Amino acid sequence: MGIRPCIEEARKKQLTGSQGHFMRIAICREYWDSGVHDPEKLVDLFRAQADFNYEISMKAVLSVIKKREIPKIRCSTLRDNSPNFVNCDGCYFR
Ligand SMILES: [Zn+2]
């Protein structure tokens, strides 16, 4: 399963505030779901963020992936929670 366009687009933006925080969790879960299970690789997803901090990112990634189930977040939920960062025009499922 690939990465949805809305997730890829959002990852290129500066994810600020509570909407940005939600989006970062969504990106982490999306990549996990697509088979990226190495915490280092998940942290790497956020290196382009202006506020990138390795220790904080690693802590956040580990807290997301410690859960027993880590399903990707539905497009409709992404749009509800992070409307500033999500555009689902190119998504294959909504
Ligand atoms: Zn979408």
PDB file of the backbone (N, CA, C, O) and the ligand in Angstrom, with CONECT records:
HET     ZN  A 101       1
ATOM      1  N   MET A   1       0.860  -1.200   0.000  1.00  0.00           N
ATOM      2  CA  MET A   1       0.000   0.000   0.000  1.00  0.00           C
ATOM      3  C   MET A   1       0.891   1.243   0.000  1.00  0.00           C
ATOM      4  O   MET A   1       1.811   1.351   0.811  1.00  0.00           O
ATOM      5  N   GLY A   2       0.622   2.159  -0.890  1.00  0.00           N
ATOM      6  CA  GLY A   2       1.457   3.358  -0.975  1.00  0.00           C
ATOM      7  C   GLY A   2       1.031   4.447  -0.013  1.00  0.00           C
ATOM      8  O   GLY A   2       0.113   4.285   0.791  1.00  0.00           O
ATOM      9  N   ILE A   3       1.727   5.551  -0.124  1.00  0.00           N
ATOM     10  CA  ILE A   3       1.417   6.712   0.711  1.00  0.00           C
ATOM     11  C   ILE A   3       0.419   7.578  -0.049  1.00  0.00           C
ATOM     12  O   ILE A   3       0.623   7.898  -1.220  1.00  0.00           O
ATOM     13  N   ARG A   4      -0.658   7.951   0.628  1.00  0.00           N
ATOM     14  CA  ARG A   4      -1.677   8.776  -0.052  1.00  0.00           C
ATOM     15  C   ARG A   4      -1.130  10.164  -0.406  1.00  0.00           C
ATOM     16  O   ARG A   4      -0.299  10.714   0.317  1.00  0.00           O
ATOM     17  N   PRO A   5      -1.604  10.720  -1.521  1.00  0.00           N
ATOM     18  CA  PRO A   5      -1.139  12.046  -1.963  1.00  0.00           C
ATOM     19  C   PRO A   5      -1.316  13.133  -0.894  1.00  0.00           C
ATOM     20  O   PRO A   5      -0.454  13.999  -0.741  1.00  0.00           O
ATOM     21  N   CYS A   6      -2.434  13.087  -0.156  1.00  0.00           N
ATOM     22  CA  CYS A   6      -2.648  14.153   0.839  1.00  0.00           C
ATOM     23  C   CYS A   6      -1.583  14.101   1.932  1.00  0.00           C
ATOM     24  O   CYS A   6      -1.200  15.135   2.479  1.00  0.00           O
ATOM     25  N   ILE A   7      -1.108  12.907   2.247  1.00  0.00           N
ATOM     26  CA  ILE A   7      -0.060  12.750   3.256  1.00  0.00           C
ATOM     27  C   ILE A   7       1.273  13.262   2.707  1.00  0.00           C
ATOM     28  O   ILE A   7       1.997  13.982   3.394  1.00  0.00           O
ATOM     29  N   GLU A   8       1.587  12.893   1.481  1.00  0.00           N
ATOM     30  CA  GLU A   8       2.845  13.333   0.868  1.00  0.00           C
ATOM     31  C   GLU A   8       2.888  14.850   0.732  1.00  0.00           C
ATOM     32  O   GLU A   8       3.914  15.477   0.997  1.00  0.00           O
ATOM     33  N   GLU A   9       1.765  15.434   0.315  1.00  0.00           N
ATOM     34  CA  GLU A   9       1.708  16.891   0.171  1.00  0.00           C
ATOM     35  C   GLU A   9       1.895  17.569   1.522  1.00  0.00           C
ATOM     36  O   GLU A   9       2.650  18.534   1.640  1.00  0.00           O
ATOM     37  N   ALA A  10       1.212  17.068   2.531  1.00  0.00           N
ATOM     38  CA  ALA A  10       1.284  17.678   3.860  1.00  0.00           C
ATOM     39  C   ALA A  10       2.700  17.589   4.416  1.00  0.00           C
ATOM     40  O   ALA A  10       3.143  18.488   5.130  1.00  0.00           O
ATOM     41  N   ARG A  11       3.411  16.515   4.096  1.00  0.00           N
ATOM     42  CA  ARG A  11       4.756  16.314   4.628  1.00  0.00           C
ATOM     43  C   ARG A  11       5.731  17.360   4.107  1.00  0.00           C
ATOM     44  O   ARG A  11       6.766  17.609   4.725  1.00  0.00           O
ATOM     45  N   LYS A  12       5.401  17.978   2.964  1.00  0.00           N
ATOM     46  CA  LYS A  12       6.284  18.999   2.406  1.00  0.00           C
ATOM     47  C   LYS A  12       6.034  20.370   3.032  1.00  0.00           C
ATOM     48  O   LYS A  12       6.794  21.313   2.811  1.00  0.00           O
ATOM     49  N   LYS A  13       4.958  20.467   3.817  1.00  0.00           N
ATOM     50  CA  LYS A  13       4.620  21.757   4.426  1.00  0.00           C
ATOM     51  C   LYS A  13       5.236  21.856   5.809  1.00  0.00           C
ATOM     52  O   LYS A  13       5.623  20.851   6.404  1.00  0.00           O
ATOM     53  N   GLN A  14       5.322  23.100   6.322  1.00  0.00           N
ATOM     54  CA  GLN A  14       5.766  23.300   7.696  1.00  0.00           C
ATOM     55  C   GLN A  14       4.562  23.048   8.592  1.00  0.00           C
ATOM     56  O   GLN A  14       3.616  23.835   8.614  1.00  0.00           O
ATOM     57  N   LEU A  15       4.607  21.956   9.321  1.00  0.00           N
ATOM     58  CA  LEU A  15       3.453  21.502  10.097  1.00  0.00           C
ATOM     59  C   LEU A  15       3.462  22.122  11.489  1.00  0.00           C
ATOM     60  O   LEU A  15       4.081  21.609  12.421  1.00  0.00           O
ATOM     61  N   THR A  16       2.754  23.242  11.597  1.00  0.00           N
ATOM     62  CA  THR A  16       2.751  24.007  12.843  1.00  0.00           C
ATOM     63  C   THR A  16       1.414  23.877  13.579  1.00  0.00           C
ATOM     64  O   THR A  16       0.398  23.500  12.996  1.00  0.00           O
ATOM     65  N   GLY A  17       1.445  24.196  14.867  1.00  0.00           N
ATOM     66  CA  GLY A  17       0.227  24.225  15.664  1.00  0.00           C
ATOM     67  C   GLY A  17      -0.392  22.854  15.875  1.00  0.00           C
ATOM     68  O   GLY A  17       0.221  21.827  15.586  1.00  0.00           O
ATOM     69  N   SER A  18      -1.627  22.857  16.388  1.00  0.00           N
ATOM     70  CA  SER A  18      -2.264  21.585  16.726  1.00  0.00           C
ATOM     71  C   SER A  18      -2.634  20.792  15.473  1.00  0.00           C
ATOM     72  O   SER A  18      -2.609  19.561  15.485  1.00  0.00           O
ATOM     73  N   GLN A  19      -2.977  21.498  14.389  1.00  0.00           N
ATOM     74  CA  GLN A  19      -3.265  20.788  13.144  1.00  0.00           C
ATOM     75  C   GLN A  19      -2.005  20.111  12.614  1.00  0.00           C
ATOM     76  O   GLN A  19      -2.049  18.995  12.096  1.00  0.00           O
ATOM     77  N   GLY A  20      -0.893  20.806  12.755  1.00  0.00           N
ATOM     78  CA  GLY A  20       0.381  20.251  12.306  1.00  0.00           C
ATOM     79  C   GLY A  20       0.780  19.055  13.151  1.00  0.00           C
ATOM     80  O   GLY A  20       1.310  18.070  12.636  1.00  0.00           O
ATOM     81  N   HIS A  21       0.529  19.142  14.433  1.00  0.00           N
ATOM     82  CA  HIS A  21       0.834  18.034  15.338  1.00  0.00           C
ATOM     83  C   HIS A  21       0.028  16.796  14.946  1.00  0.00           C
ATOM     84  O   HIS A  21       0.559  15.688  14.882  1.00  0.00           O
ATOM     85  N   PHE A  22      -1.245  17.004  14.690  1.00  0.00           N
ATOM     86  CA  PHE A  22      -2.093  15.883  14.268  1.00  0.00           C
ATOM     87  C   PHE A  22      -1.560  15.266  12.974  1.00  0.00           C
ATOM     88  O   PHE A  22      -1.525  14.046  12.815  1.00  0.00           O
ATOM     89  N   MET A  23      -1.151  16.132  12.065  1.00  0.00           N
ATOM     90  CA  MET A  23      -0.645  15.672  10.768  1.00  0.00           C
ATOM     91  C   MET A  23       0.631  14.853  10.928  1.00  0.00           C
ATOM     92  O   MET A  23       0.825  13.863  10.223  1.00  0.00           O
ATOM     93  N   ARG A  24       1.495  15.255  11.840  1.00  0.00           N
ATOM     94  CA  ARG A  24       2.748  14.513  12.052  1.00  0.00           C
ATOM     95  C   ARG A  24       2.447  13.097  12.534  1.00  0.00           C
ATOM     96  O   ARG A  24       3.086  12.136  12.105  1.00  0.00           O
ATOM     97  N   ILE A  25       1.475  12.981  13.423  1.00  0.00           N
ATOM     98  CA  ILE A  25       1.079  11.646  13.885  1.00  0.00           C
ATOM     99  C   ILE A  25       0.523  10.845  12.708  1.00  0.00           C
ATOM    100  O   ILE A  25       0.825   9.662  12.548  1.00  0.00           O
ATOM    101  N   ALA A  26      -0.286  11.504  11.894  1.00  0.00           N
ATOM    102  CA  ALA A  26      -0.886  10.823  10.735  1.00  0.00           C
ATOM    103  C   ALA A  26       0.187  10.340   9.764  1.00  0.00           C
ATOM    104  O   ALA A  26       0.089   9.239   9.223  1.00  0.00           O
ATOM    105  N   ILE A  27       1.208  11.164   9.544  1.00  0.00           N
ATOM    106  CA  ILE A  27       2.298  10.787   8.626  1.00  0.00           C
ATOM    107  C   ILE A  27       3.042   9.573   9.170  1.00  0.00           C
ATOM    108  O   ILE A  27       3.346   8.636   8.432  1.00  0.00           O
ATOM    109  N   CYS A  28       3.327   9.600  10.450  1.00  0.00           N
ATOM    110  CA  CYS A  28       4.024   8.484  11.088  1.00  0.00           C
ATOM    111  C   CYS A  28       3.207   7.194  10.931  1.00  0.00           C
ATOM    112  O   CYS A  28       3.751   6.150  10.571  1.00  0.00           O
ATOM    113  N   ARG A  29       1.925   7.273  11.196  1.00  0.00           N
ATOM    114  CA  ARG A  29       1.069   6.080  11.096  1.00  0.00           C
ATOM    115  C   ARG A  29       0.952   5.601   9.661  1.00  0.00           C
ATOM    116  O   ARG A  29       0.910   4.397   9.407  1.00  0.00           O
ATOM    117  N   GLU A  30       0.898   6.541   8.716  1.00  0.00           N
ATOM    118  CA  GLU A  30       0.788   6.186   7.294  1.00  0.00           C
ATOM    119  C   GLU A  30       2.018   5.383   6.851  1.00  0.00           C
ATOM    120  O   GLU A  30       1.895   4.345   6.201  1.00  0.00           O
ATOM    121  N   TYR A  31       3.188   5.878   7.210  1.00  0.00           N
ATOM    122  CA  TYR A  31       4.423   5.193   6.796  1.00  0.00           C
ATOM    123  C   TYR A  31       4.577   3.848   7.498  1.00  0.00           C
ATOM    124  O   TYR A  31       5.028   2.872   6.899  1.00  0.00           O
ATOM    125  N   TRP A  32       4.196   3.808   8.777  1.00  0.00           N
ATOM    126  CA  TRP A  32       4.222   2.528   9.489  1.00  0.00           C
ATOM    127  C   TRP A  32       3.347   1.518   8.751  1.00  0.00           C
ATOM    128  O   TRP A  32       3.755   0.386   8.492  1.00  0.00           O
ATOM    129  N   ASP A  33       2.140   1.956   8.424  1.00  0.00           N
ATOM    130  CA  ASP A  33       1.176   1.078   7.762  1.00  0.00           C
ATOM    131  C   ASP A  33       1.695   0.599   6.397  1.00  0.00           C
ATOM    132  O   ASP A  33       1.341  -0.485   5.935  1.00  0.00           O
ATOM    133  N   SER A  34       2.538   1.424   5.761  1.00  0.00           N
ATOM    134  CA  SER A  34       3.039   1.033   4.444  1.00  0.00           C
ATOM    135  C   SER A  34       4.314   0.189   4.563  1.00  0.00           C
ATOM    136  O   SER A  34       4.898  -0.199   3.551  1.00  0.00           O
ATOM    137  N   GLY A  35       4.745  -0.097   5.805  1.00  0.00           N
ATOM    138  CA  GLY A  35       5.857  -1.021   5.982  1.00  0.00           C
ATOM    139  C   GLY A  35       7.140  -0.430   6.532  1.00  0.00           C
ATOM    140  O   GLY A  35       8.129  -1.145   6.693  1.00  0.00           O
ATOM    141  N   VAL A  36       7.141   0.864   6.824  1.00  0.00           N
ATOM    142  CA  VAL A  36       8.335   1.495   7.402  1.00  0.00           C
ATOM    143  C   VAL A  36       8.250   1.357   8.930  1.00  0.00           C
ATOM    144  O   VAL A  36       7.510   2.090   9.586  1.00  0.00           O
ATOM    145  N   HIS A  37       9.007   0.419   9.480  1.00  0.00           N
ATOM    146  CA  HIS A  37       8.914   0.150  10.914  1.00  0.00           C
ATOM    147  C   HIS A  37      10.175   0.549  11.677  1.00  0.00           C
ATOM    148  O   HIS A  37      10.242   0.375  12.894  1.00  0.00           O
ATOM    149  N   ASP A  38      11.165   1.077  10.981  1.00  0.00           N
ATOM    150  CA  ASP A  38      12.404   1.510  11.629  1.00  0.00           C
ATOM    151  C   ASP A  38      12.208   2.921  12.190  1.00  0.00           C
ATOM    152  O   ASP A  38      11.982   3.856  11.421  1.00  0.00           O
ATOM    153  N   PRO A  39      12.290   3.093  13.515  1.00  0.00           N
ATOM    154  CA  PRO A  39      12.072   4.419  14.114  1.00  0.00           C
ATOM    155  C   PRO A  39      12.967   5.498  13.499  1.00  0.00           C
ATOM    156  O   PRO A  39      12.539   6.640  13.330  1.00  0.00           O
ATOM    157  N   GLU A  40      14.214   5.132  13.164  1.00  0.00           N
ATOM    158  CA  GLU A  40      15.120   6.118  12.566  1.00  0.00           C
ATOM    159  C   GLU A  40      14.565   6.637  11.237  1.00  0.00           C
ATOM    160  O   GLU A  40      14.658   7.827  10.936  1.00  0.00           O
ATOM    161  N   LYS A  41      13.994   5.736  10.454  1.00  0.00           N
ATOM    162  CA  LYS A  41      13.442   6.132   9.155  1.00  0.00           C
ATOM    163  C   LYS A  41      12.185   6.976   9.342  1.00  0.00           C
ATOM    164  O   LYS A  41      11.919   7.881   8.551  1.00  0.00           O
ATOM    165  N   LEU A  42      11.417   6.683  10.382  1.00  0.00           N
ATOM    166  CA  LEU A  42      10.216   7.472  10.657  1.00  0.00           C
ATOM    167  C   LEU A  42      10.609   8.878  11.118  1.00  0.00           C
ATOM    168  O   LEU A  42       9.968   9.857  10.738  1.00  0.00           O
ATOM    169  N   VAL A  43      11.636   8.976  11.917  1.00  0.00           N
ATOM    170  CA  VAL A  43      12.133  10.291  12.348  1.00  0.00           C
ATOM    171  C   VAL A  43      12.615  11.093  11.138  1.00  0.00           C
ATOM    172  O   VAL A  43      12.384  12.299  11.050  1.00  0.00           O
ATOM    173  N   ASP A  44      13.288  10.409  10.208  1.00  0.00           N
ATOM    174  CA  ASP A  44      13.815  11.084   9.014  1.00  0.00           C
ATOM    175  C   ASP A  44      12.725  11.806   8.224  1.00  0.00           C
ATOM    176  O   ASP A  44      13.009  12.770   7.514  1.00  0.00           O
ATOM    177  N   LEU A  45      11.482  11.347   8.344  1.00  0.00           N
ATOM    178  CA  LEU A  45      10.373  11.958   7.599  1.00  0.00           C
ATOM    179  C   LEU A  45      10.185  13.425   7.970  1.00  0.00           C
ATOM    180  O   LEU A  45       9.599  14.194   7.209  1.00  0.00           O
ATOM    181  N   PHE A  46      10.687  13.809   9.148  1.00  0.00           N
ATOM    182  CA  PHE A  46      10.410  15.152   9.665  1.00  0.00           C
ATOM    183  C   PHE A  46      11.620  16.079   9.657  1.00  0.00           C
ATOM    184  O   PHE A  46      11.585  17.161  10.243  1.00  0.00           O
ATOM    185  N   ARG A  47      12.685  15.651   8.994  1.00  0.00           N
ATOM    186  CA  ARG A  47      13.917  16.459   9.013  1.00  0.00           C
ATOM    187  C   ARG A  47      13.762  17.807   8.324  1.00  0.00           C
ATOM    188  O   ARG A  47      14.500  18.744   8.631  1.00  0.00           O
ATOM    189  N   ALA A  48      12.811  17.922   7.395  1.00  0.00           N
ATOM    190  CA  ALA A  48      12.620  19.190   6.688  1.00  0.00           C
ATOM    191  C   ALA A  48      11.820  20.202   7.508  1.00  0.00           C
ATOM    192  O   ALA A  48      11.689  21.358   7.107  1.00  0.00           O
ATOM    193  N   GLN A  49      11.291  19.780   8.639  1.00  0.00           N
ATOM    194  CA  GLN A  49      10.530  20.702   9.471  1.00  0.00           C
ATOM    195  C   GLN A  49      11.483  21.705  10.131  1.00  0.00           C
ATOM    196  O   GLN A  49      12.549  21.333  10.623  1.00  0.00           O
ATOM    197  N   ALA A  50      11.085  22.975  10.132  1.00  0.00           N
ATOM    198  CA  ALA A  50      11.957  24.026  10.667  1.00  0.00           C
ATOM    199  C   ALA A  50      12.291  23.785  12.135  1.00  0.00           C
ATOM    200  O   ALA A  50      13.372  24.143  12.602  1.00  0.00           O
ATOM    201  N   ASP A  51      11.364  23.182  12.848  1.00  0.00           N
ATOM    202  CA  ASP A  51      11.583  22.962  14.286  1.00  0.00           C
ATOM    203  C   ASP A  51      12.121  21.560  14.578  1.00  0.00           C
ATOM    204  O   ASP A  51      12.026  21.073  15.704  1.00  0.00           O
ATOM    205  N   PHE A  52      12.691  20.912  13.543  1.00  0.00           N
ATOM    206  CA  PHE A  52      13.129  19.529  13.740  1.00  0.00           C
ATOM    207  C   PHE A  52      14.115  19.405  14.890  1.00  0.00           C
ATOM    208  O   PHE A  52      15.082  20.159  14.990  1.00  0.00           O
ATOM    209  N   ASN A  53      13.845  18.432  15.757  1.00  0.00           N
ATOM    210  CA  ASN A  53      14.738  18.115  16.865  1.00  0.00           C
ATOM    211  C   ASN A  53      14.747  16.592  16.979  1.00  0.00           C
ATOM    212  O   ASN A  53      13.705  15.966  17.177  1.00  0.00           O
ATOM    213  N   TYR A  54      15.923  16.013  16.852  1.00  0.00           N
ATOM    214  CA  TYR A  54      16.012  14.553  16.797  1.00  0.00           C
ATOM    215  C   TYR A  54      15.398  13.877  18.029  1.00  0.00           C
ATOM    216  O   TYR A  54      14.591  12.957  17.904  1.00  0.00           O
ATOM    217  N   GLU A  55      15.788  14.342  19.212  1.00  0.00           N
ATOM    218  CA  GLU A  55      15.322  13.682  20.429  1.00  0.00           C
ATOM    219  C   GLU A  55      13.805  13.776  20.577  1.00  0.00           C
ATOM    220  O   GLU A  55      13.145  12.793  20.915  1.00  0.00           O
ATOM    221  N   ILE A  56      13.257  14.966  20.323  1.00  0.00           N
ATOM    222  CA  ILE A  56      11.811  15.152  20.454  1.00  0.00           C
ATOM    223  C   ILE A  56      11.073  14.297  19.425  1.00  0.00           C
ATOM    224  O   ILE A  56      10.057  13.673  19.731  1.00  0.00           O
ATOM    225  N   SER A  57      11.604  14.278  18.190  1.00  0.00           N
ATOM    226  CA  SER A  57      10.967  13.496  17.132  1.00  0.00           C
ATOM    227  C   SER A  57      10.997  12.009  17.461  1.00  0.00           C
ATOM    228  O   SER A  57      10.001  11.307  17.282  1.00  0.00           O
ATOM    229  N   MET A  58      12.139  11.533  17.942  1.00  0.00           N
ATOM    230  CA  MET A  58      12.255  10.113  18.268  1.00  0.00           C
ATOM    231  C   MET A  58      11.272   9.738  19.382  1.00  0.00           C
ATOM    232  O   MET A  58      10.627   8.691  19.331  1.00  0.00           O
ATOM    233  N   LYS A  59      11.173  10.606  20.377  1.00  0.00           N
ATOM    234  CA  LYS A  59      10.255  10.346  21.484  1.00  0.00           C
ATOM    235  C   LYS A  59       8.809  10.262  20.971  1.00  0.00           C
ATOM    236  O   LYS A  59       8.046   9.383  21.370  1.00  0.00           O
ATOM    237  N   ALA A  60       8.452  11.196  20.079  1.00  0.00           N
ATOM    238  CA  ALA A  60       7.096  11.228  19.531  1.00  0.00           C
ATOM    239  C   ALA A  60       6.829  10.001  18.670  1.00  0.00           C
ATOM    240  O   ALA A  60       5.765   9.389  18.763  1.00  0.00           O
ATOM    241  N   VAL A  61       7.802   9.644  17.830  1.00  0.00           N
ATOM    242  CA  VAL A  61       7.643   8.469  16.969  1.00  0.00           C
ATOM    243  C   VAL A  61       7.453   7.216  17.824  1.00  0.00           C
ATOM    244  O   VAL A  61       6.562   6.406  17.565  1.00  0.00           O
ATOM    245  N   LEU A  62       8.297   7.065  18.844  1.00  0.00           N
ATOM    246  CA  LEU A  62       8.207   5.871  19.690  1.00  0.00           C
ATOM    247  C   LEU A  62       6.865   5.810  20.414  1.00  0.00           C
ATOM    248  O   LEU A  62       6.321   4.726  20.623  1.00  0.00           O
ATOM    249  N   SER A  63       6.334   6.958  20.794  1.00  0.00           N
ATOM    250  CA  SER A  63       5.054   6.937  21.495  1.00  0.00           C
ATOM    251  C   SER A  63       3.916   6.574  20.539  1.00  0.00           C
ATOM    252  O   SER A  63       2.924   5.975  20.953  1.00  0.00           O
ATOM    253  N   VAL A  64       4.059   6.938  19.256  1.00  0.00           N
ATOM    254  CA  VAL A  64       3.031   6.566  18.272  1.00  0.00           C
ATOM    255  C   VAL A  64       3.084   5.068  17.982  1.00  0.00           C
ATOM    256  O   VAL A  64       2.050   4.406  17.892  1.00  0.00           O
ATOM    257  N   ILE A  65       4.307   4.537  17.836  1.00  0.00           N
ATOM    258  CA  ILE A  65       4.407   3.145  17.388  1.00  0.00           C
ATOM    259  C   ILE A  65       4.413   2.133  18.524  1.00  0.00           C
ATOM    260  O   ILE A  65       4.495   0.930  18.275  1.00  0.00           O
ATOM    261  N   LYS A  66       4.329   2.596  19.764  1.00  0.00           N
ATOM    262  CA  LYS A  66       4.286   1.624  20.865  1.00  0.00           C
ATOM    263  C   LYS A  66       2.895   1.003  21.000  1.00  0.00           C
ATOM    264  O   LYS A  66       2.714  -0.010  21.676  1.00  0.00           O
ATOM    265  N   LYS A  67       1.928   1.625  20.350  1.00  0.00           N
ATOM    266  CA  LYS A  67       0.562   1.109  20.453  1.00  0.00           C
ATOM    267  C   LYS A  67       0.444  -0.229  19.723  1.00  0.00           C
ATOM    268  O   LYS A  67       1.182  -0.509  18.779  1.00  0.00           O
ATOM    269  N   ARG A  68      -0.476  -1.022  20.173  1.00  0.00           N
ATOM    270  CA  ARG A  68      -0.640  -2.348  19.611  1.00  0.00           C
ATOM    271  C   ARG A  68      -1.138  -2.278  18.169  1.00  0.00           C
ATOM    272  O   ARG A  68      -0.685  -3.030  17.307  1.00  0.00           O
ATOM    273  N   GLU A  69      -2.062  -1.377  17.925  1.00  0.00           N
ATOM    274  CA  GLU A  69      -2.574  -1.213  16.564  1.00  0.00           C
ATOM    275  C   GLU A  69      -2.308   0.210  16.105  1.00  0.00           C
ATOM    276  O   GLU A  69      -2.577   1.174  16.822  1.00  0.00           O
ATOM    277  N   ILE A  70      -1.771   0.323  14.884  1.00  0.00           N
ATOM    278  CA  ILE A  70      -1.406   1.640  14.361  1.00  0.00           C
ATOM    279  C   ILE A  70      -1.982   1.802  12.965  1.00  0.00           C
ATOM    280  O   ILE A  70      -1.238   1.930  11.993  1.00  0.00           O
ATOM    281  N   PRO A  71      -3.314   1.798  12.864  1.00  0.00           N
ATOM    282  CA  PRO A  71      -3.896   1.933  11.524  1.00  0.00           C
ATOM    283  C   PRO A  71      -3.685   3.341  10.981  1.00  0.00           C
ATOM    284  O   PRO A  71      -3.549   4.299  11.743  1.00  0.00           O
ATOM    285  N   LYS A  72      -3.660   3.453   9.658  1.00  0.00           N
ATOM    286  CA  LYS A  72      -3.568   4.779   9.068  1.00  0.00           C
ATOM    287  C   LYS A  72      -4.858   5.543   9.358  1.00  0.00           C
ATOM    288  O   LYS A  72      -5.898   4.943   9.631  1.00  0.00           O
ATOM    289  N   ILE A  73      -4.778   6.859   9.297  1.00  0.00           N
ATOM    290  CA  ILE A  73      -5.941   7.692   9.631  1.00  0.00           C
ATOM    291  C   ILE A  73      -6.716   8.009   8.358  1.00  0.00           C
ATOM    292  O   ILE A  73      -6.135   8.398   7.345  1.00  0.00           O
ATOM    293  N   ARG A  74      -8.032   7.838   8.421  1.00  0.00           N
ATOM    294  CA  ARG A  74      -8.873   8.051   7.240  1.00  0.00           C
ATOM    295  C   ARG A  74      -8.760   9.485   6.714  1.00  0.00           C
ATOM    296  O   ARG A  74      -8.544  10.427   7.476  1.00  0.00           O
ATOM    297  N   CYS A  75      -8.912   9.626   5.392  1.00  0.00           N
ATOM    298  CA  CYS A  75      -8.857  10.953   4.773  1.00  0.00           C
ATOM    299  C   CYS A  75      -9.876  11.910   5.390  1.00  0.00           C
ATOM    300  O   CYS A  75      -9.568  13.079   5.623  1.00  0.00           O
ATOM    301  N   SER A  76     -11.074  11.424   5.652  1.00  0.00           N
ATOM    302  CA  SER A  76     -12.110  12.324   6.196  1.00  0.00           C
ATOM    303  C   SER A  76     -11.686  12.844   7.567  1.00  0.00           C
ATOM    304  O   SER A  76     -11.958  13.997   7.902  1.00  0.00           O
ATOM    305  N   THR A  77     -11.024  12.007   8.359  1.00  0.00           N
ATOM    306  CA  THR A  77     -10.549  12.420   9.682  1.00  0.00           C
ATOM    307  C   THR A  77      -9.402  13.423   9.542  1.00  0.00           C
ATOM    308  O   THR A  77      -9.294  14.376  10.314  1.00  0.00           O
ATOM    309  N   LEU A  78      -8.551  13.190   8.545  1.00  0.00           N
ATOM    310  CA  LEU A  78      -7.453  14.131   8.302  1.00  0.00           C
ATOM    311  C   LEU A  78      -8.015  15.503   7.949  1.00  0.00           C
ATOM    312  O   LEU A  78      -7.544  16.526   8.447  1.00  0.00           O
ATOM    313  N   ARG A  79      -9.012  15.511   7.098  1.00  0.00           N
ATOM    314  CA  ARG A  79      -9.584  16.800   6.660  1.00  0.00           C
ATOM    315  C   ARG A  79     -10.293  17.503   7.813  1.00  0.00           C
ATOM    316  O   ARG A  79     -10.262  18.730   7.915  1.00  0.00           O
ATOM    317  N   ASP A  80     -10.935  16.715   8.684  1.00  0.00           N
ATOM    318  CA  ASP A  80     -11.620  17.299   9.845  1.00  0.00           C
ATOM    319  C   ASP A  80     -10.628  17.921  10.827  1.00  0.00           C
ATOM    320  O   ASP A  80     -10.884  18.984  11.393  1.00  0.00           O
ATOM    321  N   ASN A  81      -9.503  17.251  11.021  1.00  0.00           N
ATOM    322  CA  ASN A  81      -8.565  17.675  12.068  1.00  0.00           C
ATOM    323  C   ASN A  81      -7.462  18.604  11.593  1.00  0.00           C
ATOM    324  O   ASN A  81      -6.940  19.399  12.374  1.00  0.00           O
ATOM    325  N   SER A  82      -7.103  18.513  10.317  1.00  0.00           N
ATOM    326  CA  SER A  82      -6.021  19.349   9.795  1.00  0.00           C
ATOM    327  C   SER A  82      -6.391  19.984   8.459  1.00  0.00           C
ATOM    328  O   SER A  82      -5.670  19.814   7.476  1.00  0.00           O
ATOM    329  N   PRO A  83      -7.504  20.710   8.409  1.00  0.00           N
ATOM    330  CA  PRO A  83      -7.939  21.275   7.127  1.00  0.00           C
ATOM    331  C   PRO A  83      -6.917  22.203   6.482  1.00  0.00           C
ATOM    332  O   PRO A  83      -6.903  22.343   5.259  1.00  0.00           O
ATOM    333  N   ASN A  84      -6.059  22.841   7.282  1.00  0.00           N
ATOM    334  CA  ASN A  84      -5.063  23.750   6.703  1.00  0.00           C
ATOM    335  C   ASN A  84      -3.986  23.013   5.909  1.00  0.00           C
ATOM    336  O   ASN A  84      -3.331  23.606   5.052  1.00  0.00           O
ATOM    337  N   PHE A  85      -3.804  21.733   6.191  1.00  0.00           N
ATOM    338  CA  PHE A  85      -2.697  20.994   5.586  1.00  0.00           C
ATOM    339  C   PHE A  85      -3.129  19.899   4.630  1.00  0.00           C
ATOM    340  O   PHE A  85      -2.292  19.331   3.928  1.00  0.00           O
ATOM    341  N   VAL A  86      -4.427  19.589   4.586  1.00  0.00           N
ATOM    342  CA  VAL A  86      -4.868  18.415   3.836  1.00  0.00           C
ATOM    343  C   VAL A  86      -5.683  18.786   2.607  1.00  0.00           C
ATOM    344  O   VAL A  86      -6.662  19.530   2.676  1.00  0.00           O
ATOM    345  N   ASN A  87      -5.237  18.233   1.467  1.00  0.00           N
ATOM    346  CA  ASN A  87      -5.982  18.359   0.228  1.00  0.00           C
ATOM    347  C   ASN A  87      -6.082  16.960  -0.361  1.00  0.00           C
ATOM    348  O   ASN A  87      -5.070  16.362  -0.726  1.00  0.00           O
ATOM    349  N   CYS A  88      -7.307  16.437  -0.455  1.00  0.00           N
ATOM    350  CA  CYS A  88      -7.503  15.053  -0.869  1.00  0.00           C
ATOM    351  C   CYS A  88      -7.910  14.920  -2.327  1.00  0.00           C
ATOM    352  O   CYS A  88      -8.419  13.876  -2.733  1.00  0.00           O
ATOM    353  N   ASP A  89      -7.692  15.969  -3.122  1.00  0.00           N
ATOM    354  CA  ASP A  89      -8.100  15.897  -4.528  1.00  0.00           C
ATOM    355  C   ASP A  89      -7.516  14.690  -5.239  1.00  0.00           C
ATOM    356  O   ASP A  89      -8.177  14.087  -6.085  1.00  0.00           O
ATOM    357  N   GLY A  90      -6.268  14.329  -4.899  1.00  0.00           N
ATOM    358  CA  GLY A  90      -5.609  13.229  -5.612  1.00  0.00           C
ATOM    359  C   GLY A  90      -5.758  11.872  -4.943  1.00  0.00           C
ATOM    360  O   GLY A  90      -5.168  10.894  -5.402  1.00  0.00           O
ATOM    361  N   CYS A  91      -6.534  11.792  -3.870  1.00  0.00           N
ATOM    362  CA  CYS A  91      -6.597  10.543  -3.111  1.00  0.00           C
ATOM    363  C   CYS A  91      -7.476   9.503  -3.777  1.00  0.00           C
ATOM    364  O   CYS A  91      -8.515   9.817  -4.359  1.00  0.00           O
ATOM    365  N   TYR A  92      -7.035   8.256  -3.678  1.00  0.00           N
ATOM    366  CA  TYR A  92      -7.784   7.184  -4.306  1.00  0.00           C
ATOM    367  C   TYR A  92      -8.867   6.629  -3.421  1.00  0.00           C
ATOM    368  O   TYR A  92      -9.761   5.934  -3.904  1.00  0.00           O
ATOM    369  N   PHE A  93      -8.811   6.917  -2.133  1.00  0.00           N
ATOM    370  CA  PHE A  93      -9.980   6.582  -1.305  1.00  0.00           C
ATOM    371  C   PHE A  93     -10.190   7.672  -0.271  1.00  0.00           C
ATOM    372  O   PHE A  93      -9.235   8.284   0.207  1.00  0.00           O
ATOM    373  N   ARG A  94     -11.403   7.899   0.058  1.00  0.00           N
ATOM    374  CA  ARG A  94     -11.711   8.995   0.970  1.00  0.00           C
ATOM    375  C   ARG A  94     -12.483   8.435   2.108  1.00  0.00           C
ATOM    376  O   ARG A  94     -12.862   9.171   3.019  1.00  0.00           O
TER     377      ARG A  94
HETATM  378 ZN    ZN A 101      -6.537  12.123   1.435  1.00  0.00          ZN2+
END
